[in-house]
Amino acid sequence: MAAIEAIKEVIWFRGFSNELGLNSEDITGYCNSQSALHLIKNPMFHERSKHIDIKLHFIREVIARKEVRAKKVNTDENPTDMLTKVILSNHIHWVSQITCFSNHLSTKEEVMENIEKIGNSAAAVLCNISRIIPFQEQEDHLMKDIIGVVALLGRVHSRRLSRILSKYLGADQMLAVVARSFETAILLEKYKQTGEVDRCHGLHVEAAILDKFIDGRFIVMCFDNISPFRGGVKSGSQRKLALSRPRLIDGTIPKGFLGFAVNRIDLDEDMLSIKNNSGHGLRETLFYHLLGQLHVYETGEDMLAARACIEHGSVSLDGGILKGNSVISFGFISDPGVCFQVVTTNNEMLHYQENLKLLKEKKKSELRTINDEIEQVMKKRSKVLTKFEKIKSEFNKFMDDWERFERTPQGLSSKVSLYGELISTISTSFLI
């Protein structure tokens, strides 16, 4: 019943928006009950649905004509449930994402807090330790040769880019530990002769001190042993890789191409100063190893149109993922949990504010236009009502005279005369 009422509201809203000149051809109603969706789409009679009034079954016809689509919404992604059920932290986080601006800033501290929430992981333990002993500082400690966790080593300028790159890399690589060398990596975990993990050595000891327990596997990337990008770097403090922009067969740059993912990640000053034994930085080693020549496009449509010149994969800001040029990832982009830090440059903030101002003015102009149209309709309505009242008054007078003349000898000729006068009055009213 609730789903039927919701779809009725959708139909009303569609008609209302069409009257305002807004395109609303594709509207979807969401329902968290799979049984209700089956009843809506399946015309079969069911003993538990016999109480539903027959007049409400028109919803099935609406769905069949594809005027409105009905889809299942997961309980965890249903904001209406929060007013009737216990509110969990993931609901609050989800609502904050859909209600805030797409470029909502996230700090490195927030990224660390998100990592620490991931239970008994090596990355969470290292983040806890780093609050006491920072990465790469204390000489006689395990942290001396730990550069950090992948998610903490870079930042981007768009929340959408942060989310899609995090989804592309996956949780294992986002939470991968970056050690200075292979020798450092093997110190993090040791094994007994039986093959079991020796929890009295390495990172497990540090976890025990924090009253934590490392469970499951974790990835360690050995910075000094990663093969670097050999194509050179551009001038500038960020030392971005000198990659040639892709070209289509006709020689043009693909529509919507925003750059290479490896160059869309910026490094903090302390990260820029980190070099391996051969003098290469994090961008040309670690991030090139993770992202290669991954393209970034504005939309999935742009990405697929450029597939001919994509070799190493690509992502789009609206959620598209293409691995290589043959594997496509479909589906809803859920919250990846841990994302890169999001920052906005001064120029981008000014550009964003200017766009926001233009959008605000555009909406104001549209509202003024709608208001003017409403005023014109109201004036026409008032004019028509005035005509109607005049005709109504004349008609009432006609009926009174008609009854009066019925009682006179000249009744017939008088009635004909009155009828002619009424027709003349109505014609004149509608010509005004």
C-alpha positions as CSV (number, residue, x, y, z in Angstrom):
1,M,0.0,0.0,0.0
2,A,2.8,2.4,0.9
3,A,4.5,1.7,-2.5
4,I,1.3,2.4,-4.3
5,E,0.8,5.7,-2.5
6,A,4.4,6.6,-3.3
7,I,4.0,5.9,-7.0
8,K,0.8,7.9,-7.1
9,E,2.8,10.9,-5.7
10,V,5.5,10.3,-8.4
11,I,2.8,10.4,-11.1
12,W,1.4,13.7,-9.6
13,F,4.9,15.2,-9.4
14,R,5.6,14.2,-13.0
15,G,2.4,15.9,-14.2
16,F,3.2,19.0,-12.2
17,S,6.8,19.3,-13.5
18,N,5.6,18.8,-17.1
19,E,3.2,21.7,-16.6
20,L,6.2,23.8,-15.5
21,G,8.0,22.8,-18.7
22,L,10.5,20.6,-16.9
23,N,11.5,17.3,-18.5
24,S,10.6,14.5,-16.2
25,E,10.2,11.5,-18.5
26,D,12.4,9.2,-16.5
27,I,11.2,8.9,-12.9
28,T,12.0,6.0,-10.6
29,G,10.1,5.1,-7.4
30,Y,12.2,3.1,-4.9
31,C,10.8,0.5,-2.5
32,N,12.6,-1.6,0.1
33,S,10.1,-4.4,0.0
34,Q,10.9,-7.1,-2.6
35,S,7.4,-8.7,-2.1
36,A,5.7,-5.4,-2.8
37,L,7.6,-5.0,-6.0
38,H,6.6,-8.5,-7.1
39,L,2.9,-7.7,-6.4
40,I,3.2,-4.4,-8.3
41,K,4.8,-6.0,-11.4
42,N,3.0,-9.4,-11.3
43,P,-0.7,-9.4,-12.0
44,M,-1.3,-12.8,-10.4
45,F,-3.9,-12.9,-7.6
46,H,-2.5,-13.7,-4.1
47,E,-4.5,-14.6,-1.1
48,R,-2.6,-12.0,1.0
49,S,-3.3,-9.2,-1.5
50,K,-7.1,-9.6,-1.8
51,H,-7.6,-6.8,0.7
52,I,-6.1,-4.3,-1.7
53,D,-8.8,-2.2,-3.4
54,I,-9.2,-3.0,-7.1
55,K,-9.0,0.7,-7.9
56,L,-5.3,0.7,-6.8
57,H,-4.3,-2.0,-9.3
58,F,-3.9,0.7,-12.0
59,I,-0.3,1.0,-10.7
60,R,0.4,-2.2,-12.6
61,E,-0.7,-0.6,-15.8
62,V,1.5,2.4,-15.1
63,I,4.5,0.2,-14.6
64,A,3.7,-1.9,-17.7
65,R,3.5,1.3,-19.8
66,K,6.9,2.3,-18.4
67,E,5.5,5.7,-17.2
68,V,7.2,5.1,-13.9
69,R,9.9,2.6,-13.0
70,A,9.9,0.7,-9.6
71,K,13.2,-0.4,-8.2
72,K,14.5,-2.1,-5.0
73,V,16.4,0.1,-2.6
74,N,18.7,-1.5,-0.1
75,T,17.8,-0.9,3.6
76,D,21.3,0.5,4.2
77,E,20.7,3.1,1.5
78,N,17.1,4.0,2.4
79,P,17.0,7.4,4.1
80,T,13.3,7.1,5.1
81,D,14.1,4.2,7.4
82,M,16.1,6.5,9.6
83,L,12.9,8.1,11.0
84,T,11.5,4.7,12.0
85,K,14.5,2.6,12.9
86,V,17.7,2.8,14.9
87,I,20.2,5.2,13.2
88,L,23.6,3.6,12.6
89,S,26.8,5.4,11.8
90,N,26.8,4.3,8.2
91,H,23.3,5.9,7.7
92,I,24.6,9.2,9.0
93,H,27.7,9.0,6.8
94,W,25.6,8.1,3.7
95,V,23.2,11.1,4.3
96,S,26.2,13.5,4.8
97,Q,27.4,12.4,1.3
98,I,24.2,13.0,-0.5
99,T,23.3,16.2,1.2
100,C,26.7,17.9,1.1
101,F,28.4,19.4,-1.9
102,S,30.3,16.9,-4.1
103,N,33.6,18.6,-3.3
104,H,33.2,18.3,0.5
105,L,36.7,18.4,1.9
106,S,38.2,15.6,3.9
107,T,41.4,16.1,5.9
108,K,44.2,13.7,6.5
109,E,43.0,13.3,10.0
110,E,39.6,12.2,8.8
111,V,41.3,9.6,6.5
112,M,43.3,8.3,9.5
113,E,40.2,8.0,11.6
114,N,38.5,6.0,8.8
115,I,41.5,3.7,8.6
116,E,41.5,3.2,12.4
117,K,37.8,2.1,12.2
118,I,38.8,-0.9,10.1
119,G,39.1,-3.3,13.0
120,N,42.2,-5.4,13.4
121,S,44.1,-4.3,10.3
122,A,47.8,-3.6,10.0
123,A,47.0,-0.2,8.6
124,A,44.9,0.7,11.6
125,V,47.6,-0.4,14.0
126,L,50.2,1.7,12.1
127,C,47.9,4.7,12.2
128,N,47.5,4.3,16.0
129,I,51.3,4.0,16.4
130,S,52.0,7.0,14.3
131,R,50.0,9.2,16.7
132,I,52.8,8.5,19.2
133,I,55.7,7.7,17.0
134,P,55.4,9.4,13.6
135,F,56.4,7.5,10.4
136,Q,60.1,7.6,9.5
137,E,61.3,9.3,12.6
138,Q,62.5,7.3,15.6
139,E,65.8,5.6,14.8
140,D,65.5,2.6,17.0
141,H,61.9,1.8,16.2
142,L,60.0,-0.2,13.6
143,M,58.4,3.0,12.3
144,K,61.8,4.4,11.1
145,D,61.6,2.7,7.7
146,I,57.8,2.8,7.3
147,I,56.8,5.5,4.9
148,G,53.0,5.1,5.6
149,V,49.8,3.8,4.2
150,V,48.9,4.3,0.6
151,A,45.6,6.2,1.4
152,L,47.6,8.7,3.4
153,L,50.3,9.4,0.9
154,G,48.4,11.5,-1.7
155,R,45.5,13.9,-2.1
156,V,43.1,14.9,-4.9
157,H,40.9,17.9,-5.7
158,S,37.6,16.2,-6.2
159,R,35.6,13.9,-3.9
160,R,34.3,12.0,-7.0
161,L,37.8,11.4,-8.1
162,S,38.8,10.3,-4.6
163,R,35.9,7.8,-4.5
164,I,36.5,6.3,-7.9
165,L,40.2,5.9,-7.5
166,S,39.7,4.2,-4.1
167,K,37.2,1.9,-5.7
168,Y,39.6,1.1,-8.6
169,L,42.5,0.3,-6.3
170,G,40.4,-1.6,-3.8
171,A,40.6,-1.7,0.0
172,D,43.7,-4.0,0.0
173,Q,45.8,-1.6,-2.0
174,M,44.4,1.5,-0.3
175,L,45.4,0.1,3.1
176,A,48.7,-1.3,1.8
177,V,51.7,-0.5,4.0
178,V,54.6,1.2,2.2
179,A,58.0,0.2,3.6
180,R,61.3,1.6,2.7
181,S,62.9,-1.8,1.6
182,F,62.3,-5.5,1.4
183,E,64.4,-5.9,4.5
184,T,62.0,-3.7,6.4
185,A,59.0,-5.5,5.0
186,I,60.0,-9.0,6.3
187,L,60.5,-7.6,9.8
188,L,56.8,-6.8,10.0
189,E,55.8,-10.4,10.4
190,K,57.6,-13.7,11.2
191,Y,56.4,-17.3,11.1
192,K,56.9,-20.3,13.4
193,Q,58.3,-23.6,12.1
194,T,54.7,-24.8,12.0
195,G,53.9,-22.1,9.5
196,E,51.7,-20.1,11.9
197,V,52.2,-16.4,12.4
198,D,54.5,-15.6,15.3
199,R,52.6,-13.0,17.2
200,C,55.6,-12.3,19.5
201,H,57.5,-10.5,16.7
202,G,57.2,-7.6,14.4
203,L,54.0,-5.5,14.0
204,H,52.0,-8.0,16.1
205,V,54.0,-7.0,19.2
206,E,53.1,-3.4,18.6
207,A,49.5,-4.3,18.1
208,A,49.5,-6.2,21.4
209,I,50.9,-3.1,23.2
210,L,47.9,-1.1,21.9
211,D,45.6,-4.0,23.0
212,K,44.8,-4.8,19.3
213,F,45.0,-7.9,17.2
214,I,46.0,-8.0,13.6
215,D,43.7,-10.4,11.8
216,G,43.9,-11.4,8.1
217,R,46.4,-10.6,5.4
218,F,48.0,-7.3,4.5
219,I,50.0,-6.0,1.6
220,V,53.5,-4.4,2.0
221,M,55.0,-2.5,-0.9
222,C,58.8,-2.1,-0.9
223,F,59.5,1.4,-2.1
224,D,63.2,0.9,-3.0
225,N,62.4,-2.2,-5.1
226,I,59.6,-0.7,-7.2
227,S,60.6,-0.2,-10.9
228,P,60.2,3.5,-11.7
229,F,58.6,5.2,-14.7
230,R,61.4,5.9,-17.2
231,G,59.8,8.6,-19.3
232,G,60.9,11.6,-17.3
233,V,59.0,14.2,-15.3
234,K,57.6,17.6,-16.0
235,S,59.0,20.8,-14.4
236,G,57.2,22.0,-11.3
237,S,57.1,21.2,-7.6
238,Q,54.8,18.2,-8.0
239,R,57.1,16.5,-10.6
240,K,54.3,15.1,-12.7
241,L,55.0,12.4,-15.2
242,A,55.7,13.4,-18.8
243,L,52.9,11.3,-20.4
244,S,51.6,12.0,-23.9
245,R,47.9,12.7,-24.1
246,P,45.9,10.0,-25.8
247,R,44.8,10.5,-29.4
248,L,41.9,9.0,-31.4
249,I,42.4,7.7,-35.0
250,D,41.6,11.2,-36.4
251,G,44.3,12.7,-34.2
252,T,42.0,14.5,-31.7
253,I,42.1,14.2,-27.9
254,P,39.1,12.2,-26.7
255,K,36.1,14.2,-25.4
256,G,36.0,14.4,-21.6
257,F,39.6,13.4,-21.0
258,L,40.8,15.0,-17.7
259,G,44.3,13.6,-17.5
260,F,46.2,10.6,-16.1
261,A,45.2,9.4,-12.7
262,V,48.9,9.2,-11.6
263,N,49.2,13.0,-12.3
264,R,45.8,13.8,-10.7
265,I,47.2,12.9,-7.3
266,D,49.2,15.5,-5.5
267,L,51.8,14.9,-2.8
268,D,52.5,16.9,0.4
269,E,55.8,18.6,0.7
270,D,57.2,16.0,3.1
271,M,56.1,13.2,0.6
272,L,57.8,15.0,-2.3
273,S,61.1,14.9,-0.5
274,I,61.0,11.1,-0.2
275,K,63.4,9.4,-2.7
276,N,64.5,5.8,-3.2
277,N,68.1,4.7,-3.7
278,S,68.0,5.6,-7.3
279,G,66.6,9.1,-6.7
280,H,63.0,8.5,-7.8
281,G,60.0,9.8,-5.9
282,L,56.7,8.3,-4.8
283,R,54.9,9.4,-8.0
284,E,57.2,7.7,-10.5
285,T,57.5,4.6,-8.4
286,L,54.6,3.8,-6.0
287,F,51.7,5.6,-7.7
288,Y,52.8,4.6,-11.2
289,H,53.0,1.0,-10.0
290,L,49.4,1.3,-8.7
291,L,47.8,3.3,-11.4
292,G,50.1,3.1,-14.5
293,Q,48.7,5.2,-17.4
294,L,45.1,5.1,-16.1
295,H,42.9,7.6,-17.9
296,V,40.4,9.8,-16.1
297,Y,37.2,10.9,-18.0
298,E,34.3,13.2,-17.1
299,T,31.6,10.6,-17.8
300,G,31.3,6.9,-18.6
301,E,30.0,7.8,-22.0
302,D,33.2,9.8,-22.8
303,M,35.3,6.9,-21.5
304,L,33.6,4.2,-23.7
305,A,33.8,6.5,-26.7
306,A,37.6,6.7,-26.2
307,R,38.1,3.0,-25.7
308,A,40.1,2.7,-28.9
309,C,43.0,4.7,-27.4
310,I,42.8,3.2,-23.9
311,E,45.4,0.6,-23.2
312,H,46.0,0.6,-19.4
313,G,42.4,1.2,-18.2
314,S,40.4,4.2,-17.3
315,V,37.8,5.6,-14.8
316,S,35.1,8.2,-15.1
317,L,33.9,10.7,-12.4
318,D,30.4,9.3,-12.6
319,G,31.5,5.8,-11.6
320,G,32.8,4.1,-14.7
321,I,35.7,1.7,-14.5
322,L,37.5,0.1,-17.4
323,K,40.4,-2.2,-16.8
324,G,42.7,-2.6,-19.8
325,N,40.4,-2.1,-22.7
326,S,38.2,-5.1,-22.3
327,V,37.0,-5.5,-18.7
328,I,34.2,-3.1,-17.6
329,S,33.0,-2.8,-14.1
330,F,29.2,-2.1,-13.7
331,G,27.0,-1.4,-10.7
332,F,26.4,1.2,-8.0
333,I,29.5,2.8,-6.6
334,S,29.0,2.2,-2.9
335,D,31.1,4.0,-0.2
336,P,34.6,2.7,-0.5
337,G,35.2,3.5,3.2
338,V,38.8,4.8,2.9
339,C,39.4,7.4,0.2
340,F,42.3,9.8,-0.6
341,Q,42.3,13.2,1.1
342,V,40.3,15.8,-0.8
343,V,41.5,19.4,-1.0
344,T,40.6,22.4,-3.2
345,T,43.0,24.9,-4.5
346,N,42.3,28.6,-4.3
347,N,41.7,28.9,-8.1
348,E,39.3,25.9,-8.0
349,M,37.5,27.3,-5.0
350,L,37.0,30.6,-6.8
351,H,35.8,28.7,-10.0
352,Y,33.5,26.6,-7.9
353,Q,32.0,29.7,-6.1
354,E,31.6,31.5,-9.5
355,N,29.8,28.4,-10.9
356,L,27.6,28.3,-7.8
357,K,26.7,32.0,-8.2
358,L,25.9,31.5,-11.9
359,L,23.7,28.5,-11.1
360,K,21.9,30.5,-8.4
361,E,21.2,33.3,-10.9
362,K,20.0,30.8,-13.5
363,K,17.6,29.3,-11.0
364,K,16.4,32.7,-9.9
365,S,15.8,33.6,-13.6
366,E,13.8,30.4,-14.1
367,L,11.7,31.1,-11.0
368,R,11.0,34.6,-12.2
369,T,9.9,33.2,-15.6
370,I,7.6,30.7,-13.9
371,N,6.2,33.4,-11.7
372,D,5.5,35.6,-14.7
373,E,3.7,32.7,-16.4
374,I,1.7,32.0,-13.3
375,E,0.6,35.7,-13.1
376,Q,-0.5,35.6,-16.7
377,V,-2.5,32.4,-16.2
378,M,-4.1,34.0,-13.1
379,K,-5.1,37.1,-15.0
380,K,-6.6,35.0,-17.8
381,R,-8.4,33.0,-15.1
382,S,-9.8,36.1,-13.5
383,K,-11.0,37.4,-16.9
384,V,-12.7,34.1,-17.7
385,L,-14.3,34.0,-14.3
386,T,-15.7,37.5,-14.8
387,K,-17.2,36.4,-18.2
388,F,-18.6,33.3,-16.5
389,E,-20.3,35.3,-13.8
390,K,-21.8,37.7,-16.4
391,I,-23.1,34.8,-18.4
392,K,-24.4,33.1,-15.3
393,S,-26.3,36.3,-14.3
394,E,-27.8,36.6,-17.8
395,F,-28.8,32.9,-17.7
396,N,-30.5,33.2,-14.3
397,K,-32.4,36.3,-15.6
398,F,-33.4,34.4,-18.7
399,M,-34.8,31.5,-16.6
400,D,-36.8,33.9,-14.4
401,D,-38.2,35.6,-17.5
402,W,-38.9,32.3,-19.2
403,E,-41.0,31.1,-16.2
404,R,-42.8,34.5,-16.1
405,F,-43.7,34.5,-19.8
406,E,-45.0,30.9,-19.7
407,R,-48.0,32.4,-17.8
408,T,-48.8,35.0,-20.6
409,P,-50.7,34.6,-23.9
410,Q,-47.7,35.9,-25.8
411,G,-45.4,33.4,-24.1
412,L,-44.0,31.6,-27.2
413,S,-43.0,34.8,-29.1
414,S,-41.6,36.2,-25.9
415,K,-39.5,33.1,-25.2
416,V,-38.0,33.2,-28.7
417,S,-37.1,36.8,-28.2
418,L,-35.5,36.0,-24.8
419,Y,-33.6,33.0,-26.2
420,G,-32.1,35.3,-29.0
421,E,-31.1,37.9,-26.4
422,L,-29.3,35.2,-24.3
423,I,-27.4,33.8,-27.3
424,S,-26.4,37.3,-28.3
425,T,-25.2,38.1,-24.7
426,I,-23.1,34.8,-24.5
427,S,-21.5,35.5,-28.0
428,T,-20.6,39.0,-27.0
429,S,-19.1,37.9,-23.7
430,F,-16.7,35.4,-25.3
431,L,-15.7,37.9,-28.0
432,I,-14.5,40.4,-25.3
